Amino acid sequence: METIKRIYKIGNGPSSSHTMGPKKAAEQFKAKNPDTDSFRVTLYGSLAATGVGHLTDQAIINAIAPEETELIWKPNEILPFHPNGMKFEAVKNGQIADEWTIFSIGGGDLANEYTAPAKGEEIYELRTMTEILDWCERTRKTYWEYVEEAEGKDIWDYLKEVWAVMTAAVKRGIDTDGVLPGDLGLRRKAPSYYVRAQGYLDNVRTRSLVFAYALGCSEENAAGGTIVTAPTCGASGVLPAVLYHLQSGKDFSEKKILKALATAGLFGNIVKHNASISGAEVGCQGEVGVACAMAAAAANQLFGGSPAQIEYAAEMGLEHHLGLTCDPVCGLVQIPCIERNAFAAARALDSNTYAMLSDGRHRVTFDKVVETMKQTGHDLPSLYKETSVGGLARFMNR
């Protein structure tokens, strides 16, 4: 497996697969063809179906500017390798001088059907959570120590930057009023939730604050603000909300928060390596479901859970999102995406509590849930995988 830095990417919303990935592809193709008269980009499948709402067109045009770019939309044509297909063409003297077909596979990463994902250095020898849990029990160490051994001590500087961006996004989110961009005219809710939460006591106040933090970060993503994929833009509010809440309410040190981020990143990495974190490929279970698992693992570690309990918390976070569809209304990362982040953050804390009450032993392993999630995602019809033609997107668009 590769570095967890590829799970935690700093960039702008609203979508890692529909905004960050296409932007990166456009920049690479333009750099390869610096003397071209113009460019033509054909978007296929999910990228075409929800590209306008996800700002895919703006990301590509801005990356190629000032050269002229013609966009062609083919939502009903899905290329075999992945639903998020793009074909770039460089036009010189009226002729196609170069072309490139590439896929945005989730989390801002690119791949093509011949070489699969562009691979970085494989730094993790162990590639399943069962193997890593065995390592923890054998060495008497925990997950963040495995991350440090694989990544080196420089990982802490990177995670410190990640945490700073996450924190800033939450703070901006709970302090910014107004209407989110797009045809829905959806008002931001985080500031009012944050204020109202102060009027409650104990458990209700705690849960309300978690909602406010998740809403805040997710609304920043929907507005195109700077966020961290965790593991994607569409699920970027879950982990920051849980960790920000625990640091604020329980006074956990930054050092402990960074260790929790390392553990969360390891669980996200397992899913990315063995299944998918792309909503267009496996539905929202691969985005919000994985984010919930990451947040549950992080919370459980902060509260002193054993490696087995941490694995159990993550397993529940993902298991109870199995089958979750990706059906963004109007192709925007707003309804139901923003609320899903808030509820997944709360579910992550519930998964943590449930696991802490146990001895960590359970029948269904995290790896089995990852395998199940992958198969479930492949079995879902395409209209429930980020195409905005099924589920809530269909009935709300009427």
N, C-alpha and C positions, 0 to 999 in steps of 0.2 A: 504494500500500500504506500501511497505517497504522503507527503506532508499534510498536516491538518491546516496549513495555511491556505490550502485550496478549498477547504470547507468554509473558512472565515476570510471572505474577500471584502475589502472596503470599496464601496462604489455608490452609485446613485440608483434609486429605484425607478420604476416600480417592479421590475421583473429581472431576475438574473438570467433566465433563459431567453426572454423576449427583448430585453434591453441591453444588458451587459454583454451577453454572448454575441448578438448581431453587431454591436458597436466594435467589439474586438475583431470580429471577422472583417468588417468593412475597413478598419484601420490596416489590417495585415494585407488585404488585397490591394488597397490603394498604395501602400508602401512598395508592393511588388510591381506596380504599374504606374510609375510616377509621371510618364509622358503621354497619358491617355487623354483623348478628347472628352469622353464622357463615360459613364458607367450605367449598366442596367442590372437590376437586382430582382430576381424572382423569388417570392416567398411562398412556401408550400405548407399545407396542413394547418397545424395549430398556429404557426407563426403568421400565416395569412388570415386565419379566422379571428384572431384576437390581437393582431399586430397594432392596429390603430389605438385601441384602448390601452395597450401596454407600451405605447410610444416607440414601437419598433421602427416605424418609418422615420421619426425624428432622430433616433439614435444613429441610423444608417446615413441619413442625409447630412447630419452634422459632422459625422466622422469623415465623410468623403469631401465635404465642402472645401474649396469653392467650386470644384468640378460639378457638372450637372449629373444628376442621378435620376434615372427612370425606374419606378417601382412597378412590378407586376405582381398581382395577388392571385394565388391559386389555392383557396381554402379547401376545395374538394379533391385536390390531388395530393396524396400522401406518399412520399418517397419511402422505399422499403426499410432503410436503415433506422430512421427515427422520425417522429412526427414534426420536428422542428427543422425542416430542411430549407436551405438557401442556395441559390445559384447566382454567383457574381460573374458579370461579363464586362470586360474592358473593350470599349469601342474606339478604334483609331481609323481615321479616314473612311468612316462608314462601314468598316469591317470589324468583326470580332477578333481582337488581338490576343485575348487570353480569357479563360473561363475557369471557374472553381466552384465545385459543389461541396458544401460544408454543412454541418449540423450543430445546433446549439443544444447540448444534451442535459442542461441543468446546472445550476450553481455558477453560471458564467463560463463554463467550459465548452470547448469545441472538439469535434471529432469528425472523421470521415469514414465511409464504409470500408475503406481498404486498410487503414492503419488503426482504426478504433480511436479511442481518446488519445490525444497527444500526451504522452506519458512523461512525467518528470522522473526524478530519481525514486526508486522503490526503497524507502528507508525503514519500513515496518516489515519485519520477517514474518510475524504472525498476522494472519488475515481473517480470523474468525474470533468472535468474542469468547467462545468456548476455549480456544487455545490461549487467549490472553488471560482469562480467568484462571486457568490452570497455572499459568506463569505466575500470577499474583499469589496463588496459594502455595506454590512451590518456593518462591523467593521471599514470601512474607512482605511483599511490596504491593503497592496499589497502582491504579491506572495512570495517574499523572506521572508517577515515577517511570512507567514504561514509555510514556510520551517523551519525557526528558532524555531517557537513554537513547531513544531512536532519533529524536530531533536535535539534541544538543541543547546547551543552556541558552543559546540565542533565541530559542522559542519564547522565552519569557518576555523579551523585549517586544516581540511581535504581538504577543497576547496582551501586553500592556497597552499597545496602540489600539488593538481591537476593542479592549474594554473602554478606553477613552472615547472612541467613536460611538460605541453602544450607549454609554452613559449620556453623551451629548444628544443623541437622537431621542432618548427618553425625555430628557429635560426640555428640549425644544418642543417635543410633542405635547407635553402637559401644559405648555405655556403659550401655545399658538392657537388662536381662534381662526374661524373663517370657513370657507367652502373649498372642498378638494377639487382639483381639476377634473374635467370630464362632464359628460352629459347628464350624469345622475344628480348633480347639484347637492352632493352629500356633505353635510356640515361635519366638522370635526367634533368629536365627543369627549376626547381625553381631558381637556381643561375642566369641563363641568363635572366629569366623573371624579376628577382629582379633588375638586373643591367639595363636592357632596360627600366624598369619603371621609373627610375630616369630621363630619357631624355624627358619624357612627362610632360605636364602641367595639373593641375586641375583634371577634371573628368577622363580623360584617365589614368593619373598617379594613381589616387585613385583605379580605377578598376584593373589596372595592378598589383598593390601591393597586392590587395586582392587575385588575381590569384596566385601570387608568394608565398604568405604565405600558401595558401591551398595546392598548389603543393608541397611545401617544407615538410609540415607535413605528407601529404599522401605518399610522396616518402620515408620518414623515416619509415612509417608503412610498405610499400612494401619491404623495405630492412630488416625488422625484428627489427627495432629500438624500443626504449622505447617510448610509446605513452599512451594516455588516451582514453579509449572507450567513445565515445560521439555521439550516444549511443553504437557504435560498432567500431572495428578496421577499417573496410572498409570505414567507414564514419567519421573517426577521424580527418580529416583535416578541416571540415567545421566550427565548432564552434571556435576552436583556431584561425583560420584565421580571422574571423570576429572580435573577441575580441582583438586579437593582433593588428589588423589594427586600431581599434577604440581607443585603449589605446595609440598607437604610434602617431596617427594623431590628436586625439582630447584631449589628455592628461587626460583621465579619471583615477581617482585614483584606486589603487589596491582594496580598500574597495568596490568601486562601481562595479569593475569587478567581485569580488567574489559574490556580490549580484545578478549580472546578471547570473553568473554560477548557483546559487541556483534556480533562476527562470527557466532557461533552463532545469535544471535537473528535475524540477517538471513536465514540459511538456513532457519530455522524459519518465518519470515514468508513466504518464497517459497512454501513448501509450503502454508501456511494460505491464502494468497491464491489460488493456482492449483489446489489440490486440496482436501485436508481433513486435519485432525489428530484427527478423531473416530473412536474405535474402533467406535462403533455404525454409522458410515457406511462406513468403508473397512477395518475390522479393525485389528489391533495394528500393522500396518506403518505406519499413520498416527500411532501413538503412540511405541512403542519404536523403530520404524524411523527415524522423524524425529529422535528424541532421539539415536540413534546417529550420524546424519548431522551433527547440531549439534555433538556432542562430538568427532567426528573432525575437523571444520573447526576447532574451537577448539584442539585439540591440535596440529594441523598448523601453525597460525599461531604458536603458542608456540615451536615448534621451528624457526621461520624459513622455513616453506614459502612459495613464491611464490603469487600469486592462483590460478594454474592448478593448482598442487599442492593447495591448500586446497579448491578446487572438486572435484578428483578424489577427495580423501579423503572429502568429504561424499557424493559420488555413490556411492562404494562402500559407505559406511555404510547408505545407504538401499536401494541395489540388492539387497544380499544379505539384506534383510528382506522383499523383495517376496512377497506372498501370505501373510504371517504372520497367522494367525487371532486373533480376540479371543474367548477361551473360558474366562472366569473360573469356577473351580469354586465352586459354591454362591453365585455372584454376588458373591464377595468379591475384593477387589483383592490377592490373596495368591498363590494357585496358578493359573497359572504366572507371574503378573505379577512377583513379587519376584525370582525367579531370572532372568527375562528381562532385567530391568534390569542385573543383574550381568554376564550374558554380553554384553549390548549394550555395556556400558562397556569390556569387554575387546576386543570387536570394533572399537570406535571407535579404540582404540590401535593395533590391527593395521592398520586402514585408514590411519591416519596414517603408520605405518612404510612400508607398501607405496607410498603416494603419494610419500613422501620419497625413495624409491629410484628413482622415475621422473623424467622431465623434465616431467611434468604433462600430456603429450599423451595423449589416449585417445579412443575412438570414441563412447562413450555419455555424453552430457552429463547434468548434474544435472537440467536441465529435462526431458529425455526420460524420466528415471527418475520424476520427479514426475508427468508425464503418464501413464506406465505404471502407477504406483501408484494413481492415481485410477481408471483403467479397471479394473484388477485388483480394487480394492475394490468397485466397483459390480457386478462379475461374481460376487463371492463370495455364496453363499447367506446369507440373514439369520441362519441358525442359527450361523454362524461370526463374527457381528458383535455381540458383547456381549449375547447373549441367554441364555447359559448352557444352551442346549439342544443344542449340538453340540460336537465336538472333545473335549478333555479333560473339559470340564464334563459332558458326557453320560456318559462312561464312568467317571469318578470318582464321580459322584453315584448310581451304581447301588447 
